[in-house]
């Protein structure tokens, strides 16, 4: 069974660079307090690292 991560956006993307906004969009996050359950892959981990100051990550049950 694949490991899943719950990614929650805490801060808005307003005023952030276009690359950071597109990364949030790629993760499926639309605004503050929006959460998504995602597969734990190297690509997803890289996207999370790029916007780590805007999101919080926890293991999904």
Backbone as CSV, one residue per row, in Angstrom:
resi,resn,N_x,N_y,N_z,CA_x,CA_y,CA_z,C_x,C_y,C_z
1,UNK,0.839,-1.175,0.000,0.000,0.000,0.000,0.891,1.248,0.000
2,UNK,0.548,2.187,-0.847,1.333,3.418,-0.972,1.086,4.340,0.214
3,UNK,2.120,5.052,0.598,2.003,6.013,1.703,1.315,7.268,1.185
4,UNK,0.419,7.798,1.994,-0.316,9.010,1.616,0.035,10.143,2.569
5,UNK,-0.012,11.354,2.035,0.248,12.560,2.817,-0.967,13.472,2.756
6,UNK,-1.272,14.104,3.868,-2.312,15.129,3.897,-1.597,16.473,3.876
7,UNK,-1.824,17.239,2.817,-1.188,18.548,2.643,-2.265,19.609,2.823
8,UNK,-2.038,20.530,3.754,-2.993,21.600,4.039,-2.327,22.941,3.813
9,UNK,-2.966,23.779,3.021,-2.443,25.123,2.769,-2.837,26.018,3.938
10,UNK,-1.845,26.687,4.532,-2.101,27.567,5.672,-2.144,29.034,5.288
11,UNK,-1.340,29.428,4.313,-1.246,30.830,3.921,-1.653,30.993,2.466
12,UNK,-2.057,32.197,2.116,-2.505,32.520,0.770,-1.329,32.617,-0.199
13,UNK,-1.604,32.388,-1.474,-0.603,32.530,-2.518,-0.540,33.940,-3.082
14,UNK,-1.381,34.833,-2.568,-1.390,36.215,-3.055,-0.065,36.878,-2.720
15,UNK,0.528,37.505,-3.709,1.796,38.190,-3.520,3.003,37.278,-3.660
16,UNK,2.784,36.000,-3.930,3.878,35.048,-4.111,4.248,34.988,-5.587
17,UNK,5.381,34.375,-5.869,5.830,34.288,-7.257,4.897,33.382,-8.062
18,UNK,4.940,33.548,-9.364,4.110,32.744,-10.261,4.450,31.259,-10.122
19,UNK,5.721,30.951,-9.937,6.141,29.551,-9.786,5.522,28.935,-8.534
20,UNK,5.475,29.679,-7.437,4.881,29.153,-6.206,3.376,28.976,-6.369
21,UNK,2.715,29.907,-7.032,1.273,29.777,-7.257,0.958,28.584,-8.148
22,UNK,1.776,28.344,-9.154,1.550,27.191,-10.023,1.828,25.882,-9.289
23,UNK,2.772,25.900,-8.364,3.049,24.719,-7.555,1.858,24.409,-6.652
24,UNK,1.280,25.424,-6.021,0.079,25.215,-5.207,-1.053,24.653,-6.064
25,UNK,-1.197,25.186,-7.262,-2.221,24.701,-8.186,-1.954,23.244,-8.569
26,UNK,-0.690,22.915,-8.802,-0.317,21.549,-9.144,-0.583,20.567,-8.018
27,UNK,-0.487,21.024,-6.786,-0.803,20.181,-5.627,-2.318,20.074,-5.414
28,UNK,-3.086,20.890,-6.124,-4.543,20.851,-5.996,-5.075,21.720,-4.874
29,UNK,-4.242,22.636,-4.378,-4.655,23.515,-3.281,-5.192,24.815,-3.854
30,UNK,-6.363,25.237,-3.363,-7.031,26.399,-3.931,-7.046,27.609,-3.023
31,UNK,-6.694,27.441,-1.757,-6.695,28.567,-0.841,-6.414,28.107,0.571
32,UNK,-6.298,29.041,1.489,-6.023,28.688,2.878,-7.056,27.708,3.438
33,UNK,-6.588,26.795,4.258,-7.392,25.753,4.904,-7.913,24.700,3.937
34,UNK,-7.390,24.669,2.733,-7.734,23.637,1.761,-6.771,22.464,1.951
35,UNK,-7.301,21.237,1.992,-6.470,20.057,2.200,-6.644,19.073,1.057
36,UNK,-5.573,18.326,0.777,-5.597,17.268,-0.232,-4.826,16.070,0.303
37,UNK,-5.278,14.895,-0.058,-4.567,13.659,0.242,-3.813,13.280,-1.023
38,UNK,-2.474,13.173,-0.925,-1.635,12.919,-2.093,-0.708,11.737,-1.835
39,UNK,-0.287,11.068,-2.916,0.700,10.000,-2.830,2.042,10.582,-2.402
40,UNK,2.814,9.808,-1.671,4.149,10.241,-1.248,5.156,9.814,-2.309
41,UNK,5.377,10.698,-3.301,6.337,10.440,-4.373,7.416,11.515,-4.338
42,UNK,8.555,11.260,-4.973,9.599,12.290,-5.019,9.126,13.593,-5.670
43,UNK,8.287,13.509,-6.673,7.784,14.713,-7.338,6.917,15.545,-6.392
44,UNK,6.035,14.894,-5.665,5.175,15.590,-4.707,6.014,16.177,-3.581
45,UNK,7.007,15.417,-3.104,7.889,15.928,-2.046,8.625,17.197,-2.504
46,UNK,9.068,17.229,-3.765,9.745,18.407,-4.298,8.828,19.603,-4.372
47,UNK,7.569,19.376,-4.759,6.596,20.460,-4.819,6.308,21.000,-3.415
48,UNK,6.195,20.085,-2.449,5.947,20.501,-1.070,7.125,21.313,-0.548
49,UNK,8.339,20.899,-0.873,9.536,21.616,-0.422,9.557,23.037,-0.976
50,UNK,9.063,23.207,-2.204,9.079,24.522,-2.847,8.136,25.516,-2.168
51,UNK,7.062,25.015,-1.587,6.082,25.891,-0.926,5.933,25.522,0.553
52,UNK,6.998,25.033,1.166,6.939,24.542,2.541,6.530,25.635,3.541
53,UNK,6.776,26.890,3.207,6.408,27.999,4.090,4.917,28.338,4.010
54,UNK,4.198,27.721,3.067,2.776,27.987,2.897,1.891,26.819,3.300
55,UNK,2.475,25.634,3.480,1.688,24.425,3.731,2.193,23.703,4.975
56,UNK,1.361,22.792,5.455,1.745,21.881,6.528,1.425,20.468,6.026
57,UNK,2.323,19.507,6.364,2.199,18.146,5.872,2.112,17.195,7.057
58,UNK,1.191,16.242,6.954,1.066,15.217,7.979,0.682,13.904,7.308
59,UNK,0.974,12.770,7.935,0.583,11.501,7.336,-0.934,11.361,7.319
60,UNK,-1.441,10.817,6.246,-2.889,10.596,6.136,-3.212,9.225,6.725
61,UNK,-4.356,9.123,7.355,-4.768,7.852,7.944,-5.443,6.963,6.930
